[in-house]
Amino acid sequence: MNGNTSSRTSGQGKQAQHSTTRTHSKKAKSNGKPAHTQNKSNAKPASKGAERSSGPKTSARNVAVKVLSAVEQDGAYSNLELNRRLKEADLSPADVGLATELVYGTIARLNTLDYYLERYVAKGVSKLQPWVRSLLRISVYQMLYLDRIPEHAVVSEAVNLAKKLGHQGISGMVNGVLRNMIRNRDELRIPEHLPVAERIALEHSHPLWMVERWIAQYGEETAEDICRANNEPPAVSVRVNTTMTTREKLMGEMESAGATVEPSRLSPDGILVRSGGNMALTSWYRDGLLSVQDESSMLVAEAVAPEEGQTVLDCCAAPGGKTAHMAEKMQDRGRIIANDLHAHKRQLIMDQADRLGLGCIDAVTGDALDLNERYPAASFDRILLDAPCSGLGVIRRKPDVKWTKSPEDIDDISGLQRELLDRVAPLLKPGGVLIYSTCTIEPAENEMMVSDFLQRHPEFEAADSTWSDTALAEWKSVNGGVQILPQYAHSDGFYIARLIRTTNG
């Protein structure tokens, strides 16, 4: 997984940050009734393109309804659909932020919203037209989770939009449902007598199978902490290009420009940006001084620890964030083969390298399963397999994952991960280091995968002691790997294992 700002990825591939930042959401109390504590965001929304829509002016709520309807009806990816609609719309920066919040917040709280709505929609939520269902969902989301929008304004906007998109009968139904919910506001709570898994699933809006799975794997308390963390807005963090500047110098420049920043506790190359706008639109980004990346993701290159002059293989490299970080760690001295299956993704890697002024990256196209046929055995000092995964560690950045994944997906991707490890392992030199990483918290894809690999490959051993000099030292290491859960440091859920080849095997 790479934390760059460009896009989200689909299917079982690596997950990415979405390019706009959620705002104004407030947390729910432990009893399931939403609190009224304001959680202001200082992030500014991304600026629109140079061209503005020539059509009639739309609204943030209209954009949100259209995006959510396309996601539900057509299987559209929320980030791509939202970005497309925002480019077409003529919205103010504030409305861009509101539309973004409504889309991601509604997806994040989907089954909780439907649970509340089901009591007040006579024919049932599932029988509604998709756009009507989306309109009611965003309206209830505003009522329960946003505290800067008065309830009467929520109802008025919803009724007007229903008239615009439908007819008088639908607007009357929308008006009746929302006003009835407001009158019975105190009843909008999750019952306390529910079984634990069901209560967590409804209170924190996750699929029941996922909650039950995490309870079995981590216990009730940790499972609930995971779900709670998944609904919190993601932090904004950037990685300093140490071939051009230092963290201290860049932080000084950012503070002088009015940004609120602090050093990352996890990565020596990371900066947390508490306010200062979209970092991908700054001159620092354009000039290659920084990249936008999650703190957990930064730890992968720390684990690889490439040295100047070494030859490194990045098996599944796009969009290139970790590749670039390794090149920066090597001070751009050495060679990194950055492989990806698709030609257009190879270009993303090269674009990153060009922006950051890195010349040691050689981006190539091909199936990672065939790397053992393209390169001689024992030809790399370091290998990074940042494997395709279920993405269950990045739900706060990609809430769609909750509703699109299934237990079968985990089984399927685990088979691919196992085969990838077997294919690339012989390419490592004796004494070299293989890093296996994912952006999931699923044990079958992580510690169980590494345990199985070590049992089948006696020429490899876990490098548990190597974590002592990293930020991961405070978390338990098993078989050379560390599982980062999203609540640990308000960063993405990640797994990183460090394996050393001791013999030729």
Kinemage of the C-alpha trace (Angstrom):
@kinemage 1
@onewidth
@group {chain A} dominant
@subgroup {mainchain}
@vectorlist {calphas} color= white
{ca met a 1} P 0.000 0.000 0.000
{ca asn a 2} L 1.181 3.466 -0.775
{ca gly a 3} L -0.081 6.589 0.900
{ca asn a 4} L 0.177 9.037 -1.972
{ca thr a 5} L -2.670 11.381 -2.706
{ca ser a 6} L -3.543 10.478 -6.247
{ca ser a 7} L -6.231 7.825 -6.144
{ca arg a 8} L -7.765 4.778 -4.522
{ca thr a 9} L -7.112 1.387 -5.976
{ca ser a 10} L -9.664 -1.283 -6.673
{ca gly a 11} L -10.140 -4.954 -6.068
{ca gln a 12} L -7.509 -6.736 -4.044
{ca gly a 13} L -4.660 -4.408 -4.917
{ca lys a 14} L -2.824 -2.038 -2.658
{ca gln a 15} L -4.860 0.743 -1.127
{ca ala a 16} L -4.181 4.507 -1.328
{ca gln a 17} L -5.184 7.728 0.383
{ca his a 18} L -8.044 9.624 -1.145
{ca ser a 19} L -7.141 13.078 -2.294
{ca thr a 20} L -9.617 15.099 -0.304
{ca thr a 21} L -9.824 15.307 3.461
{ca arg a 22} L -12.942 14.593 5.475
{ca thr a 23} L -14.110 17.401 7.726
{ca his a 24} L -16.519 18.355 10.504
{ca ser a 25} L -17.415 14.844 11.718
{ca lys a 26} L -18.097 14.137 15.357
{ca lys a 27} L -17.660 10.894 17.215
{ca ala a 28} L -20.417 8.758 18.692
{ca lys a 29} L -20.756 8.035 22.376
{ca ser a 30} L -20.188 4.519 23.606
{ca asn a 31} L -23.926 3.936 23.946
{ca gly a 32} L -24.375 4.465 20.227
{ca lys a 33} L -26.061 7.850 20.485
{ca pro a 34} L -24.096 10.479 18.556
{ca ala a 35} L -22.283 13.057 20.610
{ca his a 36} L -22.371 16.782 19.929
{ca thr a 37} L -18.673 17.457 20.270
{ca gln a 38} L -17.268 19.390 17.369
{ca asn a 39} L -14.193 17.963 15.713
{ca lys a 40} L -12.981 20.682 13.409
{ca ser a 41} L -10.610 19.924 10.582
{ca asn a 42} L -8.080 22.469 9.453
{ca ala a 43} L -7.422 20.826 6.133
{ca lys a 44} L -8.441 22.783 3.086
{ca pro a 45} L -10.090 20.991 0.183
{ca ala a 46} L -8.285 20.487 -3.060
{ca ser a 47} L -8.686 23.297 -5.535
{ca lys a 48} L -10.759 22.728 -8.612
{ca gly a 49} L -9.352 22.560 -12.110
{ca ala a 50} L -9.053 25.584 -14.343
{ca glu a 51} L -12.218 24.779 -16.253
{ca arg a 52} L -15.558 25.290 -14.586
{ca ser a 53} L -18.786 23.605 -15.499
{ca ser a 54} L -20.898 25.528 -17.954
{ca gly a 55} L -24.056 23.828 -16.691
{ca pro a 56} L -26.395 25.028 -13.939
{ca lys a 57} L -24.890 25.394 -10.484
{ca thr a 58} L -25.340 22.301 -8.367
{ca ser a 59} L -25.012 21.783 -4.606
{ca ala a 60} L -22.750 19.767 -2.342
{ca arg a 61} L -25.681 17.550 -1.358
{ca asn a 62} L -26.664 16.981 -4.978
{ca val a 63} L -23.095 15.906 -5.781
{ca ala a 64} L -23.048 13.574 -2.769
{ca val a 65} L -26.358 11.955 -3.732
{ca lys a 66} L -25.178 11.367 -7.297
{ca val a 67} L -21.859 9.883 -6.149
{ca leu a 68} L -23.452 7.577 -3.587
{ca ser a 69} L -26.097 6.443 -6.065
{ca ala a 70} L -23.415 5.610 -8.643
{ca val a 71} L -21.432 3.684 -6.039
{ca glu a 72} L -24.490 1.642 -5.080
{ca gln a 73} L -26.044 1.169 -8.523
{ca asp a 74} L -23.036 0.956 -10.812
{ca gly a 75} L -20.294 -0.239 -8.497
{ca ala a 76} L -18.370 3.003 -9.027
{ca tyr a 77} L -15.350 3.694 -6.825
{ca ser a 78} L -16.296 6.481 -4.464
{ca asn a 79} L -13.060 8.447 -4.784
{ca leu a 80} L -13.027 8.379 -8.580
{ca glu a 81} L -16.707 9.209 -8.876
{ca leu a 82} L -16.422 12.016 -6.337
{ca asn a 83} L -13.410 13.530 -8.065
{ca arg a 84} L -15.216 13.368 -11.412
{ca arg a 85} L -18.349 15.029 -10.046
{ca leu a 86} L -16.352 17.714 -8.247
{ca lys a 87} L -14.539 18.602 -11.455
{ca glu a 88} L -17.900 19.005 -13.214
{ca ala a 89} L -19.503 21.025 -10.415
{ca asp a 90} L -18.989 24.716 -9.689
{ca leu a 91} L -18.636 24.454 -5.921
{ca ser a 92} L -17.034 26.742 -3.388
{ca pro a 93} L -14.133 25.314 -1.355
{ca ala a 94} L -16.489 24.925 1.613
{ca asp a 95} L -18.972 22.951 -0.483
{ca val a 96} L -16.190 20.753 -1.864
{ca gly a 97} L -15.373 19.897 1.734
{ca leu a 98} L -19.030 19.257 2.580
{ca ala a 99} L -19.591 17.002 -0.432
{ca thr a 100} L -16.462 15.050 0.457
{ca glu a 101} L -17.562 14.644 4.068
{ca leu a 102} L -21.056 13.546 3.080
{ca val a 103} L -19.785 10.890 0.677
{ca tyr a 104} L -17.119 9.315 2.867
{ca gly a 105} L -19.014 9.828 6.120
{ca thr a 106} L -22.173 8.252 4.770
{ca ile a 107} L -20.275 5.248 3.420
{ca ala a 108} L -18.435 4.890 6.721
{ca arg a 109} L -21.679 4.919 8.758
{ca leu a 110} L -23.834 3.087 6.226
{ca asn a 111} L -25.422 0.286 8.220
{ca thr a 112} L -25.953 2.497 11.287
{ca leu a 113} L -27.825 5.038 9.162
{ca asp a 114} L -29.951 2.295 7.610
{ca tyr a 115} L -30.672 0.837 11.038
{ca tyr a 116} L -32.138 4.161 12.175
{ca leu a 117} L -33.953 4.837 8.898
{ca glu a 118} L -35.585 1.405 8.804
{ca arg a 119} L -37.891 2.359 11.673
{ca tyr a 120} L -39.227 5.403 9.872
{ca val a 121} L -39.451 4.387 6.207
{ca ala a 122} L -42.801 2.614 5.891
{ca lys a 123} L -41.970 0.358 2.953
{ca gly a 124} L -38.379 -0.279 4.057
{ca val a 125} L -35.108 1.340 3.051
{ca ser a 126} L -34.291 -1.362 0.500
{ca lys a 127} L -37.464 -0.618 -1.483
{ca leu a 128} L -36.552 3.030 -2.076
{ca gln a 129} L -35.053 4.293 -5.299
{ca pro a 130} L -31.245 4.485 -4.923
{ca trp a 131} L -31.124 8.289 -5.123
{ca val a 132} L -33.882 8.615 -2.498
{ca arg a 133} L -32.063 6.164 -0.236
{ca ser a 134} L -28.845 8.164 -0.691
{ca leu a 135} L -30.631 11.439 0.034
{ca leu a 136} L -32.081 10.123 3.284
{ca arg a 137} L -28.746 8.661 4.306
{ca ile a 138} L -26.796 11.894 3.840
{ca ser a 139} L -29.558 13.787 5.660
{ca val a 140} L -29.499 11.495 8.696
{ca tyr a 141} L -25.701 11.572 8.631
{ca gln a 142} L -25.795 15.361 8.885
{ca met a 143} L -28.324 15.219 11.730
{ca leu a 144} L -26.393 12.683 13.777
{ca tyr a 145} L -22.729 13.186 12.977
{ca leu a 146} L -22.266 16.817 11.890
{ca asp a 147} L -22.804 19.579 14.397
{ca arg a 148} L -22.468 22.703 12.272
{ca ile a 149} L -25.641 22.158 10.269
{ca pro a 150} L -28.996 22.919 11.985
{ca glu a 151} L -31.601 20.189 11.695
{ca his a 152} L -34.137 22.504 10.042
{ca ala a 153} L -31.567 23.288 7.352
{ca val a 154} L -30.939 19.581 6.772
{ca val a 155} L -34.663 18.965 6.250
{ca ser a 156} L -35.144 22.018 4.045
{ca glu a 157} L -32.213 21.125 1.788
{ca ala a 158} L -33.337 17.503 1.535
{ca val a 159} L -36.916 18.457 0.609
{ca asn a 160} L -35.739 20.934 -2.030
{ca leu a 161} L -33.377 18.380 -3.524
{ca ala a 162} L -36.111 15.737 -3.537
{ca lys a 163} L -38.342 18.139 -5.499
{ca lys a 164} L -35.522 18.813 -7.963
{ca leu a 165} L -34.643 15.158 -8.502
{ca gly a 166} L -38.103 13.636 -8.125
{ca his a 167} L -41.594 14.926 -7.504
{ca gln a 168} L -43.870 16.337 -4.808
{ca gly a 169} L -44.781 12.924 -3.413
{ca ile a 170} L -41.177 11.940 -2.804
{ca ser a 171} L -40.356 15.289 -1.224
{ca gly a 172} L -43.307 14.844 1.117
{ca met a 173} L -42.097 11.404 2.143
{ca val a 174} L -38.556 12.726 2.746
{ca asn a 175} L -39.948 15.604 4.810
{ca gly a 176} L -42.095 13.258 6.885
{ca val a 177} L -39.337 10.743 7.577
{ca leu a 178} L -36.779 13.334 8.644
{ca arg a 179} L -39.161 15.356 10.819
{ca asn a 180} L -40.383 12.192 12.498
{ca met a 181} L -36.806 11.222 13.273
{ca ile a 182} L -36.115 14.660 14.743
{ca arg a 183} L -39.201 14.406 16.967
{ca asn a 184} L -37.965 11.038 18.214
{ca arg a 185} L -34.308 11.984 18.424
{ca asp a 186} L -33.840 10.395 21.854
{ca glu a 187} L -34.815 7.015 20.414
{ca leu a 188} L -32.005 7.069 17.860
{ca arg a 189} L -29.632 4.874 19.805
{ca ile a 190} L -28.249 1.361 19.570
{ca pro a 191} L -29.911 -1.005 22.089
{ca glu a 192} L -27.581 -2.011 24.893
{ca his a 193} L -28.920 -5.573 25.174
{ca leu a 194} L -27.632 -6.701 21.767
{ca pro a 195} L -24.971 -9.431 21.504
{ca val a 196} L -21.506 -7.871 21.594
{ca ala a 197} L -20.632 -8.413 17.939
{ca glu a 198} L -23.981 -7.068 16.739
{ca arg a 199} L -23.720 -4.014 18.984
{ca ile a 200} L -20.212 -3.197 17.740
{ca ala a 201} L -21.276 -3.734 14.130
{ca leu a 202} L -24.179 -1.294 14.459
{ca glu a 203} L -22.566 1.258 16.742
{ca his a 204} L -19.395 1.541 14.671
{ca ser a 205} L -20.943 0.582 11.329
{ca his a 206} L -19.028 -2.490 10.177
{ca pro a 207} L -20.252 -5.741 8.606
{ca leu a 208} L -21.129 -8.317 11.246
{ca trp a 209} L -18.855 -10.976 9.706
{ca met a 210} L -15.894 -8.610 9.945
{ca val a 211} L -16.560 -7.765 13.595
{ca glu a 212} L -17.015 -11.422 14.512
{ca arg a 213} L -13.762 -12.260 12.743
{ca trp a 214} L -11.836 -9.546 14.596
{ca ile a 215} L -13.310 -10.567 17.949
{ca ala a 216} L -12.113 -14.134 17.322
{ca gln a 217} L -8.665 -12.872 16.309
{ca tyr a 218} L -8.085 -9.978 18.712
{ca gly a 219} L -10.738 -10.138 21.445
{ca glu a 220} L -13.780 -7.909 22.028
{ca glu a 221} L -11.990 -4.816 23.341
{ca thr a 222} L -9.389 -4.651 20.589
{ca ala a 223} L -11.966 -5.436 17.901
{ca glu a 224} L -14.087 -2.498 19.047
{ca asp a 225} L -11.011 -0.248 19.157
{ca ile a 226} L -10.271 -1.193 15.544
{ca cys a 227} L -13.813 -0.379 14.450
{ca arg a 228} L -13.800 2.910 16.331
{ca ala a 229} L -10.467 3.937 14.802
{ca asn a 230} L -11.689 3.073 11.314
{ca asn a 231} L -14.322 5.815 11.572
{ca glu a 232} L -11.909 8.556 12.616
{ca pro a 233} L -10.676 11.018 9.964
{ca pro a 234} L -7.218 9.975 8.727
{ca ala a 235} L -4.214 12.039 9.693
{ca val a 236} L -2.289 13.966 7.052
{ca ser a 237} L 1.404 13.137 6.969
{ca val a 238} L 4.221 13.828 4.548
{ca arg a 239} L 7.615 12.258 3.943
{ca val a 240} L 10.677 14.472 3.577
{ca asn a 241} L 12.914 13.910 0.555
{ca thr a 242} L 16.196 13.666 2.437
{ca thr a 243} L 18.241 13.907 -0.765
{ca met a 244} L 17.111 17.544 -1.009
{ca thr a 245} L 16.498 18.798 2.537
{ca thr a 246} L 16.132 17.797 6.175
{ca arg a 247} L 13.010 17.340 8.250
{ca glu a 248} L 13.940 20.216 10.549
{ca lys a 249} L 14.548 22.633 7.682
{ca leu a 250} L 11.332 21.724 5.878
{ca met a 251} L 9.287 21.963 9.065
{ca gly a 252} L 10.706 25.445 9.594
{ca glu a 253} L 9.655 26.486 6.094
{ca met a 254} L 6.173 25.045 6.584
{ca glu a 255} L 5.702 26.811 9.914
{ca ser a 256} L 6.878 30.093 8.384
{ca ala a 257} L 4.206 29.665 5.716
{ca gly a 258} L 1.518 29.266 8.410
{ca ala a 259} L 1.202 25.480 8.529
{ca thr a 260} L 0.873 23.638 11.839
{ca val a 261} L 3.237 20.679 11.812
{ca glu a 262} L 5.000 18.275 14.143
{ca pro a 263} L 7.574 15.526 13.670
{ca ser a 264} L 6.295 12.000 13.162
{ca arg a 265} L 6.790 9.750 16.154
{ca leu a 266} L 6.995 6.700 13.891
{ca ser a 267} L 9.306 7.714 11.065
{ca pro a 268} L 12.385 9.951 11.168
{ca asp a 269} L 11.423 11.161 7.692
{ca gly a 270} L 7.779 11.941 8.524
{ca ile a 271} L 5.930 15.152 9.355
{ca leu a 272} L 2.357 15.334 10.660
{ca val a 273} L 0.441 18.223 9.124
{ca arg a 274} L -2.263 19.446 11.498
{ca ser a 275} L -3.229 22.374 9.238
{ca gly a 276} L -1.917 23.926 6.073
{ca gly a 277} L -4.086 22.788 3.190
{ca asn a 278} L -3.626 20.086 0.584
{ca met a 279} L 0.075 19.267 0.600
{ca ala a 280} L -0.064 17.880 -2.946
{ca leu a 281} L -0.880 21.384 -4.205
{ca thr a 282} L 2.101 23.077 -2.559
{ca ser a 283} L 5.409 24.177 -4.049
{ca trp a 284} L 7.166 21.806 -1.626
{ca tyr a 285} L 5.391 18.899 -3.296
{ca arg a 286} L 5.867 20.251 -6.805
{ca asp a 287} L 9.584 20.829 -6.230
{ca gly a 288} L 10.094 17.329 -4.825
{ca leu a 289} L 10.815 18.269 -1.223
{ca leu a 290} L 8.036 16.073 0.131
{ca ser a 291} L 5.599 13.286 -0.691
{ca val a 292} L 2.234 12.618 0.911
{ca gln a 293} L 2.357 9.250 2.670
{ca asp a 294} L 0.881 7.593 5.733
{ca glu a 295} L 3.234 7.103 8.684
{ca ser a 296} L 2.786 3.315 8.721
{ca ser a 297} L 3.640 3.165 5.042
{ca met a 298} L 6.868 5.087 5.713
{ca leu a 299} L 8.014 2.321 8.039
{ca val a 300} L 8.341 -0.142 5.168
{ca ala a 301} L 11.428 1.546 3.700
{ca glu a 302} L 12.791 1.853 7.239
{ca ala a 303} L 12.506 -1.939 7.521
{ca val a 304} L 14.116 -2.514 4.118
{ca ala a 305} L 17.021 -0.307 5.249
{ca pro a 306} L 18.713 -0.240 1.833
{ca glu a 307} L 22.325 0.876 1.728
{ca glu a 308} L 24.099 3.022 -0.836
{ca gly a 309} L 25.240 1.014 -3.838
{ca gln a 310} L 22.907 -1.924 -3.280
{ca thr a 311} L 20.566 -3.525 -5.826
{ca val a 312} L 16.949 -3.609 -4.685
{ca leu a 313} L 13.835 -5.240 -6.150
{ca asp a 314} L 10.408 -3.724 -5.474
{ca cys a 315} L 8.066 -6.444 -6.752
{ca cys a 316} L 4.701 -4.621 -6.751
{ca ala a 317} L 5.856 -1.024 -6.799
{ca ala a 318} L 3.101 1.269 -8.148
{ca pro a 319} L 2.382 4.062 -7.543
{ca gly a 320} L 5.963 4.308 -6.338
{ca gly a 321} L 5.901 5.901 -2.897
{ca lys a 322} L 7.871 3.190 -1.127
{ca thr a 323} L 10.184 2.850 -4.132
{ca ala a 324} L 11.019 6.537 -3.908
{ca his a 325} L 11.489 6.354 -0.140
{ca met a 326} L 14.010 3.532 -0.557
{ca ala a 327} L 15.850 5.570 -3.193
{ca glu a 328} L 15.958 8.497 -0.786
{ca lys a 329} L 17.306 6.208 1.941
{ca met a 330} L 20.072 5.164 -0.454
{ca gln a 331} L 20.806 8.831 -1.283
{ca asp a 332} L 19.983 7.893 -4.887
{ca arg a 333} L 23.111 5.718 -5.089
{ca gly a 334} L 22.541 2.169 -6.257
{ca arg a 335} L 19.780 0.593 -8.328
{ca ile a 336} L 16.126 -0.144 -7.663
{ca ile a 337} L 14.116 -2.316 -10.040
{ca ala a 338} L 10.514 -1.174 -9.562
{ca asn a 339} L 8.118 -3.664 -11.135
{ca asp a 340} L 4.406 -3.362 -11.786
{ca leu a 341} L 1.943 -5.291 -13.896
{ca his a 342} L 0.499 -2.324 -15.811
{ca ala a 343} L 2.244 0.115 -18.153
{ca his a 344} L 0.236 3.111 -16.945
{ca lys a 345} L 1.265 2.338 -13.380
{ca arg a 346} L 4.892 2.121 -14.451
{ca gln a 347} L 4.490 5.708 -15.591
{ca leu a 348} L 3.240 6.681 -12.129
{ca ile a 349} L 6.478 5.315 -10.682
{ca met a 350} L 8.593 7.275 -13.151
{ca asp a 351} L 6.571 10.437 -12.526
{ca gln a 352} L 7.342 10.088 -8.818
{ca ala a 353} L 11.036 9.584 -9.501
{ca asp a 354} L 11.187 12.577 -11.831
{ca arg a 355} L 9.405 14.870 -9.372
{ca leu a 356} L 11.733 13.824 -6.564
{ca gly a 357} L 14.897 14.025 -8.673
{ca leu a 358} L 15.734 10.338 -8.232
{ca gly a 359} L 17.765 8.628 -10.935
{ca cys a 360} L 18.438 5.193 -9.457
{ca ile a 361} L 14.914 3.864 -10.104
{ca asp a 362} L 14.396 1.615 -13.119
{ca ala a 363} L 10.663 1.041 -13.547
{ca val a 364} L 9.682 -2.091 -15.460
{ca thr a 365} L 6.432 -3.755 -16.467
{ca gly a 366} L 5.564 -7.387 -15.880
{ca asp a 367} L 3.796 -9.944 -13.721
{ca ala a 368} L 5.475 -10.245 -10.323
{ca leu a 369} L 4.871 -13.994 -10.512
{ca asp a 370} L 7.341 -14.104 -13.423
{ca leu a 371} L 10.163 -12.150 -11.769
{ca asn a 372} L 12.069 -15.374 -11.086
{ca glu a 373} L 12.177 -15.970 -14.842
{ca arg a 374} L 13.387 -12.465 -15.659
{ca tyr a 375} L 16.235 -12.143 -13.164
{ca pro a 376} L 18.984 -14.548 -12.078
{ca ala a 377} L 18.815 -16.222 -8.696
{ca ala a 378} L 20.556 -14.444 -5.813
{ca ser a 379} L 20.815 -11.142 -7.680
{ca phe a 380} L 19.332 -8.657 -5.172
{ca asp a 381} L 20.582 -7.314 -1.835
{ca arg a 382} L 17.081 -6.309 -0.751
{ca ile a 383} L 13.635 -7.384 -1.929
{ca leu a 384} L 10.404 -5.624 -1.025
{ca leu a 385} L 7.194 -7.556 -1.576
{ca asp a 386} L 4.500 -5.029 -0.709
{ca ala a 387} L 1.857 -7.581 -1.517
{ca pro a 388} L -1.637 -7.163 -2.919
{ca cys a 389} L -3.973 -7.581 0.048
{ca ser a 390} L -7.514 -7.231 1.360
{ca gly a 391} L -6.845 -3.643 2.471
{ca leu a 392} L -8.574 -4.045 5.841
{ca gly a 393} L -6.000 -1.761 7.451
{ca val a 394} L -6.943 1.327 5.440
{ca ile a 395} L -10.697 1.424 6.009
{ca arg a 396} L -10.554 4.947 7.461
{ca arg a 397} L -9.146 6.113 4.117
{ca lys a 398} L -11.289 3.843 1.977
{ca pro a 399} L -14.562 3.068 3.777
{ca asp a 400} L -15.871 1.245 0.696
{ca val a 401} L -13.639 -1.668 1.713
{ca lys a 402} L -15.998 -2.522 4.580
{ca trp a 403} L -18.886 -3.202 2.249
{ca thr a 404} L -17.110 -4.678 -0.784
{ca lys a 405} L -14.870 -7.309 0.836
{ca ser a 406} L -15.863 -10.829 1.886
{ca pro a 407} L -14.168 -13.713 3.729
{ca glu a 408} L -13.719 -15.380 0.345
{ca asp a 409} L -11.637 -12.415 -0.841
{ca ile a 410} L -9.205 -13.017 2.010
{ca asp a 411} L -8.861 -16.678 1.078
{ca asp a 412} L -8.269 -15.815 -2.582
{ca ile a 413} L -5.652 -13.136 -1.979
{ca ser a 414} L -3.821 -15.306 0.549
{ca gly a 415} L -3.157 -17.846 -2.172
{ca leu a 416} L -1.604 -15.169 -4.393
{ca gln a 417} L 0.539 -13.831 -1.555
{ca arg a 418} L 1.897 -17.314 -0.834
{ca glu a 419} L 2.817 -17.858 -4.473
{ca leu a 420} L 4.468 -14.438 -4.765
{ca leu a 421} L 6.678 -15.127 -1.743
{ca asp a 422} L 7.763 -18.460 -3.172
{ca arg a 423} L 8.589 -16.956 -6.585
{ca val a 424} L 10.658 -13.964 -5.426
{ca ala a 425} L 12.511 -15.561 -2.489
{ca pro a 426} L 15.209 -17.251 -4.647
{ca leu a 427} L 16.142 -13.857 -6.132
{ca leu a 428} L 17.631 -12.702 -2.806
{ca lys a 429} L 21.346 -13.002 -2.129
{ca pro a 430} L 22.460 -14.941 0.966
{ca gly a 431} L 22.694 -12.406 3.762
{ca gly a 432} L 20.118 -10.252 2.023
{ca val a 433} L 16.821 -9.015 3.473
{ca leu a 434} L 13.294 -9.748 2.233
{ca ile a 435} L 10.557 -7.413 3.459
{ca tyr a 436} L 6.974 -8.668 3.269
{ca ser a 437} L 4.361 -5.977 3.913
{ca thr a 438} L 0.618 -5.488 3.579
{ca cys a 439} L -1.942 -2.821 4.465
{ca thr a 440} L -4.260 -5.282 6.168
{ca ile a 441} L -4.768 -6.521 9.724
{ca glu a 442} L -5.815 -10.016 8.699
{ca pro a 443} L -3.571 -12.684 10.347
{ca ala a 444} L -4.043 -15.118 7.454
{ca glu a 445} L -2.371 -12.588 5.172
{ca asn a 446} L 0.241 -11.530 7.687
{ca glu a 447} L 1.839 -13.482 10.549
{ca met a 448} L 0.303 -16.786 9.435
{ca met a 449} L 1.579 -16.179 5.908
{ca val a 450} L 5.113 -15.515 7.171
{ca ser a 451} L 5.024 -18.481 9.547
{ca asp a 452} L 4.027 -20.756 6.687
{ca phe a 453} L 6.784 -19.317 4.483
{ca leu a 454} L 9.467 -19.857 7.123
{ca gln a 455} L 8.385 -23.467 7.641
{ca arg a 456} L 8.719 -24.151 3.921
{ca his a 457} L 11.922 -22.137 3.428
{ca pro a 458} L 14.561 -23.138 5.997
{ca glu a 459} L 17.086 -20.926 4.184
{ca phe a 460} L 15.248 -17.916 5.659
{ca glu a 461} L 14.945 -16.792 9.257
{ca ala a 462} L 13.009 -14.058 11.031
{ca ala a 463} L 14.973 -10.940 11.919
{ca asp a 464} L 13.182 -10.084 15.162
{ca ser a 465} L 16.125 -8.246 16.722
{ca thr a 466} L 16.359 -5.755 13.872
{ca trp a 467} L 13.277 -3.887 15.115
{ca ser a 468} L 15.108 -2.593 18.190
{ca asp a 469} L 16.282 0.543 16.401
{ca thr a 470} L 12.929 1.403 14.826
{ca ala a 471} L 9.634 2.897 15.924
{ca leu a 472} L 8.161 -0.613 15.804
{ca ala a 473} L 10.174 -1.756 18.816
{ca glu a 474} L 7.297 -0.917 21.187
{ca trp a 475} L 4.951 -3.330 19.401
{ca lys a 476} L 5.158 -7.089 19.679
{ca ser a 477} L 7.183 -8.822 16.972
{ca val a 478} L 6.251 -12.346 15.862
{ca asn a 479} L 8.285 -14.223 13.235
{ca gly a 480} L 10.118 -11.036 12.359
{ca gly a 481} L 6.892 -9.159 11.688
{ca val a 482} L 4.977 -6.404 13.418
{ca gln a 483} L 1.219 -5.868 13.137
{ca ile a 484} L 0.248 -2.207 13.377
{ca leu a 485} L -3.420 -1.709 14.205
{ca pro a 486} L -5.109 1.579 13.215
{ca gln a 487} L -5.661 2.649 16.832
{ca tyr a 488} L -1.998 2.285 17.817
{ca ala a 489} L -0.748 5.588 16.411
{ca his a 490} L -3.672 6.941 14.388
{ca ser a 491} L -1.966 5.609 11.274
{ca asp a 492} L -2.971 2.930 8.779
{ca gly a 493} L -3.202 -0.713 9.757
{ca phe a 494} L -0.064 -2.381 8.394
{ca tyr a 495} L 1.989 -5.531 8.671
{ca ile a 496} L 5.749 -5.513 8.082
{ca ala a 497} L 8.006 -8.581 8.333
{ca arg a 498} L 11.795 -8.642 7.948
{ca leu a 499} L 13.282 -11.952 6.785
{ca ile a 500} L 16.976 -12.749 6.229
{ca arg a 501} L 18.314 -15.340 3.801
{ca thr a 502} L 20.997 -17.264 5.657
{ca thr a 503} L 21.995 -19.823 2.989
{ca asn a 504} L 21.522 -20.616 -0.673
{ca gly a 505} L 18.817 -23.160 0.273
